[in-house]
Every structure is written in C-alpha cells, then in structure tokens.
C-alpha cells in the first residue's frame, strides 16, 4: 500500500524536527510543571501506590505530539496512485498538402479559398492532439513548410504565414503528393495519411499524380483529396489599370484524377463548395481516421490527506476534553 503513496509537498517533513524538540523539552521539564509541596518526611507516601490517572496524565503530551505529527504529514499531501484507468489514445501521422496557387484567392469560399482552408485545418489539428502533423505547400513547385511534429502551435503559427504567390504559380499536384509521401515513408505509425487540398488541374511539376499515388500505396499511405470550389463560376481578383477588380471565372477541378488517386490508396475524394461543406469534410475525415491504442494509465492521483487530518483533529479534541475534565488542575 505504502509503495503506491507519494507526497506532493515532502519538504513539510522537516517540521517533524519540531515534534522531536517538543518531545525532548517535555521529557526534561514535565516534573516542574506542577507545584511542589514540602514535607518533613515522605514516610506517609511510601506505602501509597500511583493511580491509573497518574499514569494517564503522561498521555496528554503524547496525544498532542501525535496530533502535530499527523498534521505535518497531512500538509505533505500524501497521494495514492494505486487506482489505474484503462484509456484509449489516438495517434496517427498526417501530412497536409495545401495548394497555394493564385486561383486559391477566388472568393466562392469566405474570405477566400486559401484562408478558409487554413482556418478549418487549424480547427482540425486542435481536435487531434495526439497526432504528428506535417505541412507541405505546392503550386508550380513544392516544399515542406513543416515536418511531422506534435507541436501543433508551431503548425498553426506557420499557417499564418502561408500566402498565395510564395512560390512559382501553377498546380503541381503530383509533386505535392510526392513530397508528402517522402515525409511519411519512414514513419512507423499504425496509420499514415495525406490530406491534399486543391482547386485546379495538374498543369506543372515533374511527377505524375498517379505515379505518386502508386508510391504512397507502396508505403501504406492513405490519401484523401479535397476539391475546393463552387459549381460553375467564382469571383476571382484581377489586376487592372484601375486596381483590383473581381471577375467570374469558371471553376475547373480535375475530379476524375483526384478520385483515381484516392481509389488507389483506399482513400476518399470530397468536394468543398462552401466553408460549411469544407468543415464537414474535415469532420468526416476526423471520424474515419481514428487509430486507437489501449493503454493502462496510472497518472490519476487521489488525495489521501483528509483521513490523516481528521485523525489529528480527533486527537486534539480528545486531549482538550481530557485536560478540561478528568485531568483538570486547579490554580
């Protein structure tokens, strides 16, 4: 039992030295705590025997010292960790491949496609505290914005700096996938996932998207793809001699290609035509990607000071009652 008890404030045990000092002081001074009577001879007392009350009188300081010692132990906050709980933790490796091409500035999602994608993805990360998450951005070329990490604060801070035009314009879906796969290929996680979000047609890069999907399948990586954009046309900012003007541009997403990529890796394709739809897509992915590991956790500690403090209170009460009744002394 005691091996499973720890003390949150063990420094209070130094106060037990006070109890030792009090015990020593009492031992040497208790004989002088009562008035002395002088007799010419002690012969009258030689045949008398000490009563039980006489011996019990010495229990009063012992009771007091025990109460003080128990209060000090209670102040040290004993905690029991013997009660365990079975829990399930969820943890997988996820790399998000985010399209940052110029077309992501279209405003069919608010405030635009890129900002909407960043906001919803950040909420998605908050809901998966045990996952390692990485970030790859792509347009005409691609690079890793953040490798796999459990520090989601870093990911979200890097998200704030992502803007369209950071790299050469275009839509290199295959390169984005290949870079994401490269980040996951050495992972030992039970589940490895790529979430690729784009709003266009593959028109740049050196890697064919289907070839990248084959490599992902080889490494056991599942790919989810999200096509972002409304059906029909969307307002897109155009630079004119008179400033920025918005013009309706036809939305072109290679849905057939994205569906083939996901089918090869047992993933799924989604179409996000609004902010709410994008949020629902991430919620669906969140439900599908739950790799649970059952563990037994002993972190829950139970405070055990109350019974000790209560016993100290009883001893103090007992000492006061005895001193005021059967051991009461007259002035």
VOGU-3710 file (C-alpha; in Angstrom, 3 decimals, decimal comma):
1> xxxxxxxxxx> 0,000/0,000/0,000  2,693/2,492/1,080  4,784/1,907/-2,038  1,972/3,425/-4,095  1,806/6,581/-1,969  3,748/9,702/-2,886  3,861/13,124/-1,239  3,208/16,287/-3,226  4,981/18,522/-0,653  7,621/16,347/1,078
11> xxxxxxxxxx> 9,511/19,439/2,300  6,999/19,704/5,160  8,556/16,621/6,757  11,328/18,880/8,068  8,727/20,201/10,511  8,791/16,801/12,253  12,008/18,021/13,867  9,777/20,407/15,822  7,909/17,413/17,232  11,220/15,858/18,308
21> xxxxxxxxxx> 12,307/19,082/20,017  8,968/19,333/21,831  9,238/15,720/22,992  12,731/16,333/24,398  11,623/19,567/26,065  8,679/17,824/27,713  10,819/14,968/28,951  13,138/17,291/30,830  10,597/19,815/32,049  7,389/17,945/32,908
31> xxxxxxxxxx> 8,484/17,286/36,532  8,499/21,027/37,126  5,084/21,612/35,629  3,319/21,059/38,974  3,617/22,852/42,276  5,828/21,263/44,908  4,752/20,618/48,493  7,406/20,376/51,177  7,132/17,696/53,878  9,452/16,977/56,739
41> xxxxxxxxxx> 9,173/13,293/55,896  7,952/11,241/52,909  7,174/8,243/55,065  3,454/8,850/54,714  3,708/8,388/50,907  5,954/5,336/50,837  3,080/2,853/51,057  0,831/4,677/48,626  0,544/3,482/45,022  0,257/5,614/41,876
51> xxxxxxxxxx> -3,242/5,538/40,413  -4,134/4,890/36,755  -4,967/8,572/36,463  -1,368/9,388/37,410  -0,008/7,347/34,522  -2,641/8,511/32,073  -1,629/12,086/32,777  1,509/11,466/30,734  -0,643/10,556/27,737  -1,726/14,182/27,217
61> xxxxxxxxxx> 1,545/15,445/25,723  1,889/12,226/23,747  -1,568/12,774/22,236  -0,649/16,373/21,409  2,634/15,414/19,758  0,898/12,700/17,732  -1,698/15,224/16,532  1,011/17,686/15,481  2,898/14,937/13,637  -0,245/13,847/11,794
71> xxxxxxxxxx> -0,998/17,448/10,767  2,501/17,755/9,330  2,032/14,522/7,373  -1,301/15,827/6,069  0,404/19,083/4,995  2,851/16,987/2,955  -0,194/15,879/0,899  0,023/12,101/0,577  -1,369/10,945/-2,760  -2,305/7,443/-3,836
81> xxxxxxxxxx> -1,597/6,313/-7,406  -2,784/2,748/-6,958  -6,037/3,336/-8,838  -5,416/2,868/-12,564  -7,699/3,520/-15,521  -7,885/1,960/-18,949  -7,861/4,588/-21,692  -7,529/4,717/-25,459  -5,192/7,185/-27,115  -5,493/8,102/-30,755
91> xxxxxxxxxx> -2,404/8,894/-32,802  -1,546/8,818/-36,484  0,826/10,666/-38,816  -0,848/13,196/-41,107  0,685/15,400/-43,793  -1,441/18,139/-45,293  -0,592/19,090/-48,874  -2,061/22,548/-49,474  -2,455/24,222/-52,868  -1,307/27,882/-52,708
101> xxxxxxxxxx> -1,702/28,726/-56,373  -3,214/32,046/-57,475  -6,639/30,516/-58,065  -6,913/29,851/-54,298  -7,687/33,580/-53,954  -11,134/33,064/-55,511  -13,883/34,154/-53,143  -16,539/31,476/-53,527  -15,389/30,484/-50,017  -15,002/33,295/-47,479
111> xxxxxxxxxx> -12,849/35,271/-47,180  -11,199/33,238/-49,948  -10,385/29,590/-50,617  -6,906/29,678/-49,077  -7,889/31,456/-45,857  -10,935/29,216/-45,440  -8,737/26,134/-45,865  -6,270/27,426/-43,269  -8,957/28,183/-40,684  -10,722/24,837/-40,988
121> xxxxxxxxxx> -7,444/22,892/-40,999  -6,320/24,656/-37,806  -9,514/23,538/-36,052  -8,922/20,023/-37,358  -5,436/19,990/-35,793  -6,813/21,150/-32,429  -9,097/18,130/-32,384  -6,193/15,690/-32,824  -3,725/16,484/-30,009  -2,001/13,075/-30,151
131> xxxxxxxxxx> -1,213/13,104/-33,880  2,016/14,078/-35,565  1,184/16,540/-38,307  3,271/17,922/-41,166  2,623/20,563/-43,804  3,558/20,660/-47,495  2,605/23,548/-49,773  2,590/23,435/-53,547  1,673/25,427/-56,645  4,057/25,349/-59,637
141> xxxxxxxxxx> 6,658/23,803/-57,299  6,542/22,360/-53,816  8,361/22,377/-50,496  7,877/21,245/-46,909  6,617/24,049/-44,711  6,838/21,900/-41,559  7,964/18,281/-40,992  5,953/15,902/-38,826  5,561/17,281/-35,308  3,290/17,001/-32,290
151> xxxxxxxxxx> 3,751/20,720/-31,576  0,555/21,961/-33,175  1,264/25,517/-32,069  4,190/25,584/-34,485  1,978/24,301/-37,299  -0,670/26,939/-36,696  1,910/29,721/-36,500  3,371/28,608/-39,830  -0,146/28,529/-41,273  -0,458/32,249/-40,638
161> xxxxxxxxxx> 2,492/32,965/-42,950  1,174/30,942/-45,898  0,107/33,161/-48,775  -0,586/32,692/-52,434  2,416/33,690/-54,533  5,017/32,358/-52,084  6,325/30,082/-54,797  6,038/29,848/-58,591  2,432/29,732/-59,734  0,831/26,619/-61,198
171> xxxxxxxxxx> -0,731/23,410/-59,876  1,787/20,599/-59,397  -0,459/18,025/-57,728  1,945/15,150/-58,402  4,911/16,965/-56,864  2,827/17,909/-53,832  1,833/14,289/-53,296  5,379/13,005/-53,822  6,794/15,437/-51,256  4,107/14,464/-48,749
181> xxxxxxxxxx> 4,814/10,755/-49,295  8,517/11,407/-48,762  7,690/12,860/-45,358  5,732/9,740/-44,383  7,738/6,913/-45,938  9,911/6,359/-42,841  7,061/6,724/-40,383  6,338/3,776/-38,076  2,816/4,960/-37,250  -0,055/2,497/-37,493
191> xxxxxxxxxx> -1,840/4,851/-39,880  -0,242/7,302/-42,343  -2,448/9,840/-44,098  -2,147/12,602/-46,688  -4,876/15,233/-46,993  -4,403/17,035/-50,308  -6,440/20,162/-50,948  -6,508/21,776/-54,384  -8,788/23,830/-56,605  -7,370/23,146/-60,043
201> xxxxxxxxxx> -5,972/20,822/-62,680  -2,482/19,324/-62,605  -0,509/21,515/-65,022  3,006/21,715/-63,577  5,702/19,669/-61,871  7,726/16,627/-62,846  5,833/13,837/-61,049  2,637/12,318/-62,385  -0,081/12,277/-59,661  -0,948/8,635/-60,343
211> xxxxxxxxxx> 2,719/7,650/-60,028  2,881/9,499/-56,718  -0,240/7,611/-55,601  1,439/4,294/-56,508  4,391/5,213/-54,309  2,009/6,177/-51,496  0,304/2,798/-51,780  3,698/1,092/-51,607  4,429/2,779/-48,277  0,963/2,162/-46,864
221> xxxxxxxxxx> -0,102/5,807/-47,064  -3,792/6,617/-47,485  -4,703/9,741/-49,471  -7,759/11,945/-49,022  -8,270/14,624/-51,654  -10,445/17,724/-51,380  -11,509/19,726/-54,408  -12,224/23,307/-53,321  -14,574/25,484/-55,349  -18,211/26,061/-56,112
231> xxxxxxxxxx> -20,040/24,602/-59,095  -19,936/26,926/-62,121  -18,045/30,212/-61,729  -16,382/32,009/-58,839  -15,287/35,643/-58,302  -11,538/35,937/-58,821  -9,410/39,085/-58,204  -7,884/40,516/-61,398  -5,256/43,252/-61,577  -6,383/46,090/-63,890
241> xxxxxxxxxx> -5,068/49,620/-64,576  -7,766/50,801/-62,193  -6,825/48,421/-59,356  -8,148/45,027/-58,280  -11,389/44,019/-59,973  -13,305/40,800/-59,408  -14,311/38,730/-62,396  -16,281/35,497/-62,511  -14,022/32,677/-63,651  -15,023/29,109/-64,447
251> xxxxxxxxxx> -14,157/26,619/-61,715  -12,093/23,735/-63,129  -11,156/20,865/-60,843  -9,833/17,573/-62,188  -12,169/15,497/-60,054  -11,591/12,349/-62,081  -7,860/12,460/-61,353  -8,394/13,142/-57,664  -10,831/10,234/-57,427  -8,320/7,888/-59,097
261> xxxxxxxxxx> -5,598/8,951/-56,665  -7,763/8,209/-53,635  -9,093/4,926/-55,042  -5,530/3,626/-55,405  -4,839/4,140/-51,691  -8,254/3,284/-50,177  -8,885/6,948/-49,506  -11,775/9,187/-50,488  -12,447/12,266/-52,616  -14,502/15,214/-51,321
271> xxxxxxxxxx> -15,857/18,358/-52,949  -15,975/21,507/-50,824  -18,305/24,084/-52,324  -18,610/26,241/-49,182  -16,989/26,913/-45,823  -19,544/24,725/-44,059  -19,027/21,872/-46,508  -15,258/22,098/-46,014  -15,738/21,912/-42,258  -17,995/18,867/-42,614
281> xxxxxxxxxx> -15,381/17,156/-44,806  -12,698/17,540/-42,143  -15,112/16,262/-39,516  -15,757/13,175/-41,644  -12,029/12,567/-42,126  -11,547/13,015/-38,386  -14,099/10,272/-37,689  -12,612/7,895/-40,241  -9,017/8,273/-39,062  -9,032/7,026/-35,501
291> xxxxxxxxxx> -6,226/4,598/-34,679  -6,812/3,601/-31,073  -4,229/2,072/-28,770  -5,432/0,704/-25,422  -3,129/1,513/-22,537  -3,316/1,471/-18,756  -2,596/4,845/-17,203  -1,590/5,494/-13,594  -1,460/9,277/-13,755  -4,636/9,838/-11,775
301> xxxxxxxxxx> -3,676/10,549/-8,187  -6,048/10,542/-5,228  -5,502/12,901/-2,293  -5,149/10,913/0,932  -4,563/13,718/3,442  -8,151/14,013/4,697  -8,256/10,827/6,896  -4,913/11,836/8,453  -6,069/15,401/9,126  -9,346/14,096/10,558
311> xxxxxxxxxx> -7,466/11,743/12,914  -5,286/14,665/14,048  -8,439/16,681/14,757  -9,863/13,816/16,856  -6,650/13,565/18,890  -6,629/17,304/19,553  -10,269/17,149/20,630  -9,524/14,174/22,894  -6,595/15,968/24,516  -8,674/19,099/25,172
321> xxxxxxxxxx> -11,547/17,084/26,661  -9,230/15,113/28,953  -7,395/18,241/30,080  -10,653/20,056/30,877  -12,295/17,121/32,683  -10,535/14,219/34,404  -7,078/15,851/34,253  -8,247/19,325/35,131  -5,940/21,091/37,583  -6,893/23,840/39,965
331> x> -4,902/27,074/40,017
//
